[in-house]
Amino acid sequence: MIAAALLALALAAPAAPAASPDDAATTAIVVQDQAALRASPRDAAESQVALAGGDALEIRGRAKDYLKVYDHRRERGGYVRASQVRVLTLTPEHAPELLAVARFLRDVPGYEALGIGYVAAYIAAAPAGAIGAEPFDALGTMAERLARRAATNTNTSRAPAITAQLEAIGAYGVVVKSFERDDRMQLCYDGEAFRRVLALPADAEMKARAALALTREDCIDPAMTPAERAALDTWRAGVLDRVPRTDLPSHVRHRLRLRSAGVWASIAFERARHGEDPSDAGERALAELAGVDKRELADGDLTAYDEAAVRVGASRWSSAPLRPAPTTGLAITTTPGQPGETCVTLVDRKRGKETTLAKRCTFGMVWAASQSANASGTALALAVQPLDGWRELWVFHRDGSEWRIDTVPPGVDGSLGYIEFAGWVPGGRKMLAAREIRSRARIVKRFEVVDIATLAVDRHADAPASLSLFYRWQDAAWKRGTVALR
């Protein structure tokens, strides 16, 4: 088997035998982006292809300062300057040198395709029994970084080079998936190398990196069915639980806790939607979030902390025990509707009889334990969660002689957020609310005084103490259970 073919097949068959002595130095790897593959060994010769760093070439001869090569990926031969490539010797004796170069390139942004090429060369050269978790950890780290860079790149002049690198790593069997999320294209590495890290003996930090990469929320395809998503979240929770946390630095332990908190919040919502008891999952989500010490987080983890808190906040009622419905005054009752639907009825229990005031059905998750009526008997607030990571507030209120049901979403331009009842202001006209929403890649948190009749926000602030009405009349049960005051 020729050395170039070994490189191309390295990931698919890591136990393949090393190249023979005759083939050992017939493979070159391109080390410079936009290197020209020319028709003849002259600078003035026509450039047939612009090669990418990391491309593997089969050497078929030498001419002046050029190597005569064949590009198996493009099925094209030509000449490339010898200074723009490195000749690789794929023998067990040279395997440590190849791994050393891959180890260096692992943390150098912009050279991911070249680093992956060296990992493939190492796997092709090393004896099967000597290959451990480190090369796969390096490969996964570089593939994930390149996918992130491609997804967030806004420099049009760099786009062709990044695209060329993605094509180069594809020749080594590295799969980068793409799908649309929030009106933009999301690119994600499929994680095969990280799965191998989890399966092989490795130190705790390697396993933590692998688990965090495999459980990214932003790399979940939005087109997944609810059943597929539930199975994936169960698998994600298992992956995170298998990482030993005792030997990890504190900031890495907190990253695992944050990811686990978000995953268990999703599981709690999914269990509730299926009619199963979500309390264990909800309590686990709260416990993971509570175990995070914000002072020990790395700077880059603060956004992840806020996002995890919002996910937990959206599902936090899953951990609340069911309470007996009020025997007097306003209350809600729930009954099944169409398959998967819950119908909510507002009743007024006066003088021993029950009067129906309003009714609405929803396919969202109705958190009945959240219901709270004001002392005047003119309004009731209820938490309803239609989606994972998104909780709305239903406000039942009297409008003259009629009753209305208004839905208050966390916002209009986000996909992650919650709004929740936080207290009643005496007089029956004002309500307190807290909301958190991800907007334009950051979490916005507000505490508000809301007019019940119009649901317009009278005043708002980023801290309860900044609003006198909020500071004075916030509900004690809300204050005890909310994550907004973290």
C-alpha positions, 0 to 999 in steps of 0.5 A, spaced: 500 500 500 502 506 498 504 511 503 498 516 500 493 511 501 495 510 508 494 517 509 487 517 506 485 511 510 488 512 517 482 514 520 478 509 517 483 504 519 487 506 524 490 499 525 493 499 518 500 496 517 506 501 516 508 503 509 514 498 506 521 501 506 520 502 499 514 507 500 516 510 506 519 517 503 514 517 498 509 521 501 509 529 502 504 533 506 503 541 504 505 546 509 503 552 506 496 554 504 495 556 496 501 552 494 501 551 486 501 545 483 504 546 476 504 543 470 511 543 469 517 545 474 518 552 472 515 558 476 512 561 470 508 554 469 501 554 469 498 553 476 493 547 475 490 547 483 491 551 489 493 546 494 491 547 502 496 546 508 495 539 510 494 536 503 497 529 502 501 528 495 505 522 492 512 523 490 514 520 483 520 524 482 524 530 483 526 536 478 530 542 480 527 545 486 520 541 485 517 535 486 514 531 481 507 529 485 500 526 484 494 528 488 490 522 489 484 527 492 484 531 485 486 525 481 491 530 478 499 530 477 504 536 477 510 539 480 510 543 487 516 547 490 520 542 495 520 548 500 512 548 500 512 541 502 515 536 507 517 529 505 514 524 511 517 518 512 512 513 515 516 508 519 515 506 526 522 509 528 519 516 525 512 515 528 514 519 535 517 525 530 510 525 527 506 526 533 511 531 536 509 536 530 502 534 531 502 536 538 505 542 537 500 544 531 494 542 536 494 549 539 496 553 533 490 556 530 490 556 522 494 550 522 488 545 523 488 541 516 496 541 517 496 538 524 490 533 522 495 531 516 500 529 521 496 526 526 494 521 520 501 520 518 503 518 525 497 513 525 499 510 519 506 510 521 506 507 528 504 500 530 497 499 532 499 497 539 502 504 540 497 508 538 493 511 544 488 517 546 493 523 545 493 523 537 485 522 537 485 528 542 489 532 538 485 531 531 478 532 535 481 539 538 483 541 531 477 539 527 472 542 532 476 549 532 477 549 524 469 548 524 468 553 529 472 558 525 469 556 519 462 557 522 464 564 525 468 567 519 466 574 517 472 575 513 471 574 506 478 574 504 479 568 508 473 564 506 477 560 500 483 558 505 478 555 510 474 552 505 480 549 502 482 546 509 475 543 510 476 539 504 483 537 505 481 534 512 475 531 509 480 527 505 482 524 511 475 521 513 474 527 518 466 529 517 464 536 518 456 537 519 452 543 516 445 545 518 441 551 519 440 554 526 438 561 527 438 563 520 445 562 519 449 556 517 452 552 523 458 547 522 460 542 527 465 536 527 462 529 528 466 527 534 469 521 531 476 522 534 473 524 541 469 518 541 475 514 541 478 518 546 472 516 551 473 509 549 481 509 550 485 509 556 486 517 557 487 522 563 481 526 566 482 532 562 482 529 555 476 525 557 473 532 559 475 535 553 472 529 549 465 529 553 464 537 552 465 537 545 460 531 544 455 534 548 455 541 545 448 544 545 449 548 539 451 542 535 444 539 535 441 539 529 434 543 530 431 538 525 431 532 530 425 529 532 423 529 539 424 522 540 431 523 537 432 529 541 430 525 548 435 519 546 440 524 544 440 528 551 440 521 555 446 519 551 449 526 553 448 525 560 451 518 560 457 521 557 458 527 562 457 522 568 462 518 565 468 523 566 472 522 573 471 529 576 476 528 582 483 529 578 480 535 574 482 543 575 476 547 578 474 550 572 474 544 568 469 541 573 465 547 573 464 546 565 462 539 566 457 541 571 454 547 567 453 542 561 450 537 565 445 542 568 443 544 561 442 537 559 438 535 565 434 541 564 432 538 557 431 531 560 426 534 565 422 537 560 422 531 556 420 527 561 414 531 563 412 531 556 412 524 556 408 524 562 413 521 566 416 524 573 421 529 572 423 531 579 429 527 579 432 530 573 429 537 575 433 537 582 439 534 578 439 540 574 439 545 579 444 541 583 449 541 578 448 549 577 448 550 584 455 547 585 458 552 580 462 557 583 462 563 579 469 566 581 472 560 579 470 560 572 474 562 566 473 568 562 470 564 556 465 560 561 461 566 563 456 566 557 456 558 558 454 559 565 448 564 564 446 560 558 446 554 563 442 558 568 437 560 563 436 553 561 435 550 568 430 556 569 426 555 564 425 548 567 425 549 574 418 547 576 420 540 574 423 539 581 417 543 585 413 538 588 405 538 586 401 542 591 394 541 592 389 546 588 387 552 592 380 550 595 377 558 595 378 563 590 382 563 583 385 556 581 386 552 575 385 545 573 388 541 567 384 536 563 387 532 557 385 535 550 387 532 543 393 527 543 399 531 547 394 537 548 393 540 555 387 544 557 387 549 562 381 552 565 380 557 570 375 556 576 373 561 581 371 557 588 366 561 592 361 558 597 362 551 595 361 551 588 366 552 582 365 557 576 368 556 570 371 563 568 376 561 562 379 556 558 385 554 553 388 548 550 396 548 549 401 543 547 406 546 551 408 543 558 403 546 563 407 547 570 400 547 575 405 548 581 407 555 579 399 558 579 399 564 583 393 568 584 393 575 587 389 577 593 384 581 589 381 575 585 382 579 579 388 575 576 392 569 576 399 567 573 401 560 570 408 558 567 407 554 561 413 551 557 412 550 550 419 548 548 425 546 551 429 552 554 423 557 553 418 558 558 412 563 557 407 566 562 400 566 562 396 571 565 389 570 566 385 577 568 379 580 568 377 585 563 370 588 565 365 583 566 370 578 561 376 574 563 382 574 558 388 569 557 394 573 555 401 570 553 407 573 555 413 570 551 420 572 554 422 576 548 421 576 540 428 575 537 431 569 541 431 562 542 432 561 549 429 564 555 424 564 560 419 569 564 416 568 570 411 571 575 415 574 581 410 577 585 403 581 586 403 589 588 397 590 592 391 594 589 390 588 583 393 592 578 401 591 578 405 584 577 412 583 578 416 579 573 423 577 571 425 575 565 432 572 562 433 571 554 439 570 549 439 576 544 444 577 539 449 572 543 448 574 550 444 573 556 439 579 558 436 579 564 431 584 567 426 585 573 420 588 571 413 592 574 408 590 569 401 593 568 396 587 568 391 590 564 395 591 558 401 587 560 406 593 558 412 594 562 412 600 567 419 600 569 425 595 569 432 594 572 437 589 572 437 588 579 431 588 584 434 593 589 433 598 583 426 598 583 422 600 590 416 596 588 420 590 586 424 590 592 418 591 597 413 586 594 417 580 591 414 574 592 417 570 598 416 563 594 419 566 587 425 569 591 427 562 594 426 558 588 428 562 582 435 562 579 435 569 576 438 571 583 444 567 582 
